[in-house]
Amino acid sequence: MDYLELALAVHHQAVEAAADLLRRHVPAGVSIEAPYQALDEEGGAAPVQGAPVRLRAWLPADGARSRATVAALRRELRSLGDALVRPLRARTVPDSSWADAWKRYFPVLRVGRRLAIRPSWRRYRARPGDVVIELDPGAAFGTGQHPTTRLCLEALEERLRPGAIVLDVGAGSGILSLAAALLGAARVDAVDIDPAAVRATEENALRNGVQHLVRAAQGSLGEAWPLPERPAARYDLVLANLSGRLVQELAQPLVAALRPGGAALLSGVIEEQEAACRDALEAAGGHVVESRAEEAWRLLIVTKKERTQVP
């Protein structure tokens, strides 16, 4: 069977809205391809800030049905207005090439001072001191290309102390768990409600030789907690690249999971949600010590408030 490759480009502030429109009609997933610039001869790259972002998706070319899907998408994408840089285009690609077509747009990505994210199908000559994460996201979220993931990785590199006990909530591909383990964590618990994410995390941990440090399980904080040890006051570092809504809903258990002196790195928050997230975290006993931004996205660094001693 042949497939239709759908492609468009938008300004960075409209990426999530455009991706959501595509996902409504193409449930197999969307490739978000930020433009990159080469950094060195070793093959590393970095995103070009502010440049238009290309999105691609693929669906079976089954005649009238696929044509109707394309027509519906074109109508709905008009709602993006001037944020739509290049309108939706569709072209037919053979069955043999579509499944791996998205891999062409994932370079080796450098993040922070030492982290290099190498897709498993890419070659890369590491620099001295590099911490190289070999990654195959499969069907799970987390390649390092999204601003929320980069914000987490940069803060993680700065905040992690050797021997730390780490919790990764909504692990996706396991990219944050892998970074923590490779940077010196003593143990990483990775939880996700999606079984595909749990499998991807386990496979990527094995690929990077840290399977003895990373424990992945299906579940989340609260009633869906999947591990035998309770999470309260257990972790030096809590990582959660989720969404503003989930940060608010999980504020209490996210803060409660921190040991005294620990910190939570909470991402996936858009600018308009920051105030509500701050309020929820403060009400849960947390203290937002720093907010970092990339484009419209925010990362909140949160510690646990010290209890006042009653004389």
Disulfide bonds with the S-S distance in Angstrom:
none
